[in-house]
Amino acid sequence: MVSRADRSRFAEWLWTVDHYLLAAFGLLLLSGVVFAFAASPPVAERIGVDTLYFVKRQAMFLVPALVIMLAGSLMTPRMVRRAALVVFSVSVVLLVATLFMGFETKGARRWIYIAGVSLQASEFLKPAFVILVAFLLSESGRRREVPGVLFAFVLFAVCAALLIAQPDFGQTMLLGLVWAGLFFLNGISWLIIVALGLVGVIGLFAAYAFLPHVTNRVDRFLDPNSGDTFQVDTAMDSFLAGGWFGRGPGEGTVKQVLPDSHADFIFAVVGEEFGVVVCLIVVSVFAFVVLRGLSHAGRDQDAFCRLATAGLVVLFGLQATINLAVNLHLIPSKGMTLPFISYGGSSLLSSAMTAGAILALTRRRPQPSRSEVVTVSRLSPSSLM
């Protein structure tokens, strides 16, 4: 046991980190490997690689993901901001490079090879984007002369343009929703809220009108007879076949025919082999992370930590919600991973970055007094970075 009198960095971290959030993230991290064992072998056999190919790769990324999460949780809020700036800058460069040097899959150019490893730069962009927008909005509130709101608009415009160019409308929509949520949490007039809502609706209609793959997915959702709905129909059948307690690990059949059973539709495999009870437990863990994170944010007196924590947990929860909703045929099909659960190195590392930042920002620390808040508000933005 570590004594409270111990003043080492590890002891300080151990006594200030949120143990419940840490346990929830750890449970999701380990669940991803367990579910990969259940879902991925048939997919590996279909493409002619080793049966445990995807399991080994998921396990290979497990260690760096754990290191990233724990290292991130050790950071101070200022270090979180600086790390986000570096990650965001690198991600933007990689997104631009992907448009020219990335490889195309299913009509989209979203991945690029770096040192023999395929990376999806948009995954790393998301948590860094949320943290930077939170900083800009908090600075705008502290110092009226800082055009934080304008910079936040520019930041989103740049990210949205790069993502749509791939094209990746789903990630664009996810970033847009979290970005708008940060503005709402920061306190804006209802007029601006309505304006942002109208822009979002116009964007959805424009995507439907001008992006063929979006049109096809929406049409298939509204009218199943208008196109191929094999994956969604198979996913729905898997939940019915699994019942409350599932067929048992390895006994499912949906993974034999579902192309993305190890990635976007891994929740369907969980439903068939482990049952509705385990599915509800997984959903409960995600809900716990979001609610506990928002609870921390609501009590935090620091504007940046409040906004960044809320934005990150909303990002984490919203991405999970979209994946689960697709599996349950509640929204049109979208290639969105389930954080920590779906196969994918970029997704796993990005989820670890998000979790590490949440743990860092929610650590217990002395709350500033009113006089200290006034003093900090007079500092320049550069001194806070």
RAZITA-V112447 format. One record per residue. N is the residue number from 1. RES is the residue in three letters. OMEGA is omega in whole degrees, -180 to 180 (999 if undefined). Layout:
n:N res:RES omega:OMEGA
n:N res:RES omega:OMEGA
This chain:
n:1 res:MET omega:178
n:2 res:VAL omega:-179
n:3 res:SER omega:176
n:4 res:ARG omega:177
n:5 res:ALA omega:179
n:6 res:ASP omega:-177
n:7 res:ARG omega:179
n:8 res:SER omega:-179
n:9 res:ARG omega:180
n:10 res:PHE omega:-180
n:11 res:ALA omega:178
n:12 res:GLU omega:178
n:13 res:TRP omega:-176
n:14 res:LEU omega:-177
n:15 res:TRP omega:-178
n:16 res:THR omega:-179
n:17 res:VAL omega:177
n:18 res:ASP omega:-175
n:19 res:HIS omega:-179
n:20 res:TYR omega:176
n:21 res:LEU omega:179
n:22 res:LEU omega:179
n:23 res:ALA omega:180
n:24 res:ALA omega:178
n:25 res:PHE omega:178
n:26 res:GLY omega:178
n:27 res:LEU omega:178
n:28 res:LEU omega:-179
n:29 res:LEU omega:180
n:30 res:LEU omega:179
n:31 res:SER omega:180
n:32 res:GLY omega:179
n:33 res:VAL omega:180
n:34 res:VAL omega:-179
n:35 res:PHE omega:176
n:36 res:ALA omega:176
n:37 res:PHE omega:-177
n:38 res:ALA omega:-169
n:39 res:ALA omega:-167
n:40 res:SER omega:-176
n:41 res:PRO omega:179
n:42 res:PRO omega:178
n:43 res:VAL omega:179
n:44 res:ALA omega:180
n:45 res:GLU omega:-179
n:46 res:ARG omega:-178
n:47 res:ILE omega:172
n:48 res:GLY omega:176
n:49 res:VAL omega:180
n:50 res:ASP omega:-176
n:51 res:THR omega:-178
n:52 res:LEU omega:-177
n:53 res:TYR omega:-177
n:54 res:PHE omega:178
n:55 res:VAL omega:-180
n:56 res:LYS omega:-180
n:57 res:ARG omega:177
n:58 res:GLN omega:178
n:59 res:ALA omega:179
n:60 res:MET omega:179
n:61 res:PHE omega:-177
n:62 res:LEU omega:-178
n:63 res:VAL omega:178
n:64 res:PRO omega:178
n:65 res:ALA omega:179
n:66 res:LEU omega:178
n:67 res:VAL omega:180
n:68 res:ILE omega:-178
n:69 res:MET omega:-178
n:70 res:LEU omega:178
n:71 res:ALA omega:178
n:72 res:GLY omega:-179
n:73 res:SER omega:179
n:74 res:LEU omega:-173
n:75 res:MET omega:172
n:76 res:THR omega:177
n:77 res:PRO omega:179
n:78 res:ARG omega:178
n:79 res:MET omega:177
n:80 res:VAL omega:179
n:81 res:ARG omega:-178
n:82 res:ARG omega:178
n:83 res:ALA omega:179
n:84 res:ALA omega:179
n:85 res:LEU omega:179
n:86 res:VAL omega:-179
n:87 res:VAL omega:180
n:88 res:PHE omega:-179
n:89 res:SER omega:179
n:90 res:VAL omega:-179
n:91 res:SER omega:178
n:92 res:VAL omega:177
n:93 res:VAL omega:-180
n:94 res:LEU omega:178
n:95 res:LEU omega:177
n:96 res:VAL omega:180
n:97 res:ALA omega:-179
n:98 res:THR omega:-180
n:99 res:LEU omega:-177
n:100 res:PHE omega:-174
n:101 res:MET omega:-180
n:102 res:GLY omega:178
n:103 res:PHE omega:-174
n:104 res:GLU omega:176
n:105 res:THR omega:179
n:106 res:LYS omega:175
n:107 res:GLY omega:-180
n:108 res:ALA omega:178
n:109 res:ARG omega:-173
n:110 res:ARG omega:-174
n:111 res:TRP omega:178
n:112 res:ILE omega:179
n:113 res:TYR omega:174
n:114 res:ILE omega:-179
n:115 res:ALA omega:177
n:116 res:GLY omega:-180
n:117 res:VAL omega:179
n:118 res:SER omega:-179
n:119 res:LEU omega:174
n:120 res:GLN omega:-172
n:121 res:ALA omega:-178
n:122 res:SER omega:179
n:123 res:GLU omega:-179
n:124 res:PHE omega:180
n:125 res:LEU omega:-170
n:126 res:LYS omega:-179
n:127 res:PRO omega:179
n:128 res:ALA omega:178
n:129 res:PHE omega:-179
n:130 res:VAL omega:-179
n:131 res:ILE omega:-179
n:132 res:LEU omega:177
n:133 res:VAL omega:177
n:134 res:ALA omega:179
n:135 res:PHE omega:-179
n:136 res:LEU omega:-179
n:137 res:LEU omega:179
n:138 res:SER omega:178
n:139 res:GLU omega:178
n:140 res:SER omega:178
n:141 res:GLY omega:-179
n:142 res:ARG omega:-174
n:143 res:ARG omega:-175
n:144 res:ARG omega:-178
n:145 res:GLU omega:179
n:146 res:VAL omega:-178
n:147 res:PRO omega:-177
n:148 res:GLY omega:-179
n:149 res:VAL omega:178
n:150 res:LEU omega:179
n:151 res:PHE omega:178
n:152 res:ALA omega:176
n:153 res:PHE omega:180
n:154 res:VAL omega:-180
n:155 res:LEU omega:180
n:156 res:PHE omega:-180
n:157 res:ALA omega:179
n:158 res:VAL omega:-179
n:159 res:CYS omega:-179
n:160 res:ALA omega:179
n:161 res:ALA omega:-180
n:162 res:LEU omega:-178
n:163 res:LEU omega:180
n:164 res:ILE omega:179
n:165 res:ALA omega:-176
n:166 res:GLN omega:-5
n:167 res:PRO omega:176
n:168 res:ASP omega:-176
n:169 res:PHE omega:-179
n:170 res:GLY omega:178
n:171 res:GLN omega:178
n:172 res:THR omega:179
n:173 res:MET omega:179
n:174 res:LEU omega:179
n:175 res:LEU omega:-179
n:176 res:GLY omega:-180
n:177 res:LEU omega:179
n:178 res:VAL omega:178
n:179 res:TRP omega:178
n:180 res:ALA omega:178
n:181 res:GLY omega:178
n:182 res:LEU omega:177
n:183 res:PHE omega:180
n:184 res:PHE omega:-180
n:185 res:LEU omega:-180
n:186 res:ASN omega:178
n:187 res:GLY omega:177
n:188 res:ILE omega:-178
n:189 res:SER omega:179
n:190 res:TRP omega:179
n:191 res:LEU omega:179
n:192 res:ILE omega:178
n:193 res:ILE omega:179
n:194 res:VAL omega:180
n:195 res:ALA omega:178
n:196 res:LEU omega:178
n:197 res:GLY omega:179
n:198 res:LEU omega:177
n:199 res:VAL omega:179
n:200 res:GLY omega:179
n:201 res:VAL omega:178
n:202 res:ILE omega:178
n:203 res:GLY omega:179
n:204 res:LEU omega:179
n:205 res:PHE omega:179
n:206 res:ALA omega:178
n:207 res:ALA omega:179
n:208 res:TYR omega:-176
n:209 res:ALA omega:-170
n:210 res:PHE omega:179
n:211 res:LEU omega:-174
n:212 res:PRO omega:-178
n:213 res:HIS omega:175
n:214 res:VAL omega:178
n:215 res:THR omega:-179
n:216 res:ASN omega:-178
n:217 res:ARG omega:179
n:218 res:VAL omega:180
n:219 res:ASP omega:179
n:220 res:ARG omega:179
n:221 res:PHE omega:-179
n:222 res:LEU omega:-179
n:223 res:ASP omega:-178
n:224 res:PRO omega:-179
n:225 res:ASN omega:-177
n:226 res:SER omega:-179
n:227 res:GLY omega:-177
n:228 res:ASP omega:178
n:229 res:THR omega:-173
n:230 res:PHE omega:-175
n:231 res:GLN omega:-179
n:232 res:VAL omega:180
n:233 res:ASP omega:179
n:234 res:THR omega:178
n:235 res:ALA omega:179
n:236 res:MET omega:179
n:237 res:ASP omega:-178
n:238 res:SER omega:178
n:239 res:PHE omega:178
n:240 res:LEU omega:-179
n:241 res:ALA omega:-178
n:242 res:GLY omega:-179
n:243 res:GLY omega:-176
n:244 res:TRP omega:-171
n:245 res:PHE omega:173
n:246 res:GLY omega:179
n:247 res:ARG omega:-178
n:248 res:GLY omega:180
n:249 res:PRO omega:179
n:250 res:GLY omega:-175
n:251 res:GLU omega:-178
n:252 res:GLY omega:180
n:253 res:THR omega:-176
n:254 res:VAL omega:-178
n:255 res:LYS omega:179
n:256 res:GLN omega:-174
n:257 res:VAL omega:-176
n:258 res:LEU omega:-175
n:259 res:PRO omega:-176
n:260 res:ASP omega:-177
n:261 res:SER omega:-180
n:262 res:HIS omega:-174
n:263 res:ALA omega:-174
n:264 res:ASP omega:-176
n:265 res:PHE omega:179
n:266 res:ILE omega:179
n:267 res:PHE omega:177
n:268 res:ALA omega:177
n:269 res:VAL omega:177
n:270 res:VAL omega:-180
n:271 res:GLY omega:-178
n:272 res:GLU omega:-173
n:273 res:GLU omega:-176
n:274 res:PHE omega:174
n:275 res:GLY omega:-177
n:276 res:VAL omega:-179
n:277 res:VAL omega:179
n:278 res:VAL omega:177
n:279 res:CYS omega:179
n:280 res:LEU omega:177
n:281 res:ILE omega:179
n:282 res:VAL omega:179
n:283 res:VAL omega:-179
n:284 res:SER omega:179
n:285 res:VAL omega:177
n:286 res:PHE omega:180
n:287 res:ALA omega:179
n:288 res:PHE omega:-180
n:289 res:VAL omega:-178
n:290 res:VAL omega:-176
n:291 res:LEU omega:180
n:292 res:ARG omega:177
n:293 res:GLY omega:179
n:294 res:LEU omega:177
n:295 res:SER omega:176
n:296 res:HIS omega:-178
n:297 res:ALA omega:-178
n:298 res:GLY omega:-179
n:299 res:ARG omega:-174
n:300 res:ASP omega:-179
n:301 res:GLN omega:179
n:302 res:ASP omega:-174
n:303 res:ALA omega:-179
n:304 res:PHE omega:-179
n:305 res:CYS omega:180
n:306 res:ARG omega:-179
n:307 res:LEU omega:-178
n:308 res:ALA omega:178
n:309 res:THR omega:179
n:310 res:ALA omega:-180
n:311 res:GLY omega:-178
n:312 res:LEU omega:180
n:313 res:VAL omega:175
n:314 res:VAL omega:176
n:315 res:LEU omega:-179
n:316 res:PHE omega:-177
n:317 res:GLY omega:-179
n:318 res:LEU omega:177
n:319 res:GLN omega:177
n:320 res:ALA omega:-179
n:321 res:THR omega:180
n:322 res:ILE omega:179
n:323 res:ASN omega:-179
n:324 res:LEU omega:-180
n:325 res:ALA omega:177
n:326 res:VAL omega:179
n:327 res:ASN omega:-179
n:328 res:LEU omega:178
n:329 res:HIS omega:178
n:330 res:LEU omega:177
n:331 res:ILE omega:178
n:332 res:PRO omega:-177
n:333 res:SER omega:179
n:334 res:LYS omega:-179
n:335 res:GLY omega:-179
n:336 res:MET omega:-177
n:337 res:THR omega:174
n:338 res:LEU omega:-174
n:339 res:PRO omega:179
n:340 res:PHE omega:-173
n:341 res:ILE omega:-178
n:342 res:SER omega:176
n:343 res:TYR omega:176
n:344 res:GLY omega:-179
n:345 res:GLY omega:-180
n:346 res:SER omega:180
n:347 res:SER omega:-179
n:348 res:LEU omega:-180
n:349 res:LEU omega:178
n:350 res:SER omega:177
n:351 res:SER omega:178
n:352 res:ALA omega:177
n:353 res:MET omega:179
n:354 res:THR omega:-180
n:355 res:ALA omega:180
n:356 res:GLY omega:179
n:357 res:ALA omega:178
n:358 res:ILE omega:179
n:359 res:LEU omega:179
n:360 res:ALA omega:-176
n:361 res:LEU omega:-179
n:362 res:THR omega:177
n:363 res:ARG omega:179
n:364 res:ARG omega:179
n:365 res:ARG omega:-179
n:366 res:PRO omega:178
n:367 res:GLN omega:-178
n:368 res:PRO omega:175
n:369 res:SER omega:-179
n:370 res:ARG omega:-179
n:371 res:SER omega:179
n:372 res:GLU omega:178
n:373 res:VAL omega:180
n:374 res:VAL omega:-180
n:375 res:THR omega:-180
n:376 res:VAL omega:-178
n:377 res:SER omega:-180
n:378 res:ARG omega:180
n:379 res:LEU omega:178
n:380 res:SER omega:179
n:381 res:PRO omega:-178
n:382 res:SER omega:-179
n:383 res:SER omega:179
n:384 res:LEU omega:177
n:385 res:MET omega:999
